[in-house]
Amino acid sequence: MMRIVALEEHFSHPDLVARIPSDRIAGRGYPPSGPGFAGVMRFEQLADTGAGRLADMQAAGIDVQVLSVAGPGADLLDAGEGQALARAFNDKLAGIVAEGGGHYAAFAHLPLTAPDAAADELERCVVDHKFCGALVNGDTAGRFLDHPSFAPVLERAERLDVPLYIHPNVPPAAVRDAYYSGFAPPVDFLFATAGWGWHAETAVHVLRMVLSGTLERHRRLKLIVGHMGEGLPTMLDRCDQVLSPHVSARLGRSVKETILDQVWITTSGIFAAAPMAAALMTFGVDRVLFSVDYPYAANRQARELLDNLPLAPADKAKIASGNADGLLKLG
């Protein structure tokens, strides 16, 4: 039997989300409950880390989920409140992992409005709870990880030798209004998020970390992005052709070299042959890792993609778990 590890699998808990003021949640653009938004946030499934989730995993043959906190989260709170909420989320996750019979691992949730405290929380989670790294939900107060204020977090991830998973977040209001508005409210939200905006935003996040020299200053930093590389596999040569002549001399590497040196990608949420082919052709089989994006995507559908890949068994096993086991130090 092929061991299968899924990396972008989400968790939340209503009691912890309730500690975030509702105006902060609405201000970030998270949708209300109501017509057209039924089931979008999936709080019931996010909170279930017991029999229901485990049965769904077993039915699809998934051995391990690496759990991470879905937004809204600590990035919506001021420094002190954010630290307390992140710690509470992480302690909850640690208990779930400990009681999960080997079926769960975790990425830390970080209070990024307090970067020094976020670095310390990352270390606490990795050292004390044996977490695999951290997942960052998009920008924090309009700042991506290339901002100098986040250097303590990047330095600590390098020293601990754990990756940061860059996940999308709801775009800021100005971006939503300019690019993604003018339709029915559910269409506006989905266009700004899973239907397009999330993927463009995360690709921009990674490219900013290249162009700013952030990845050059942190050459041992390891990044993961989901959704078949957030469009980067199909656009990387174009980005390299246009941008590298203007930055390579300053940075020491081309845009493409930097990304292929320091970024891994997962299959989360995208289960079609053409994006997978682009991912493999651009990043190579050693940099692609299986993920589902549960509960927003179906375990069974993700498993079907893996089963149908026209790859040698050894390469399929790398995607299924071998690459994750090595990168995250699992097992």
Secondary structure, DSSP 8 states (H G I E B T S, - for coil): ----EEEEEEE--HHHHTTS-HHHHHHHT---SSTT-TTSS-HHHHH--SHHHHHHHHHHT--EEEEEE-SS-GGGS-HHHHHHHHHHHHHHHHHHHHTTTTSEEE-B---TTSHHHHHHHHHHHHHHH----EEEES-BTTB-TTSGGGHHHHHHHHHHT--EEEE-----HHHHHHHS-SS-HHHHHHHHTTTTHHHHHHHHHHHHHHHTSHHHHTTT--EEE-GGGTTHHHHHHHHHHHHHHHHHHHHSS-HHHHHHHHEEEE-TT---HHHHHHHHHHH-GGGEE----TTTS-HHHHHHHHHT--S-HHHHHIIIIIHHHHHHT--
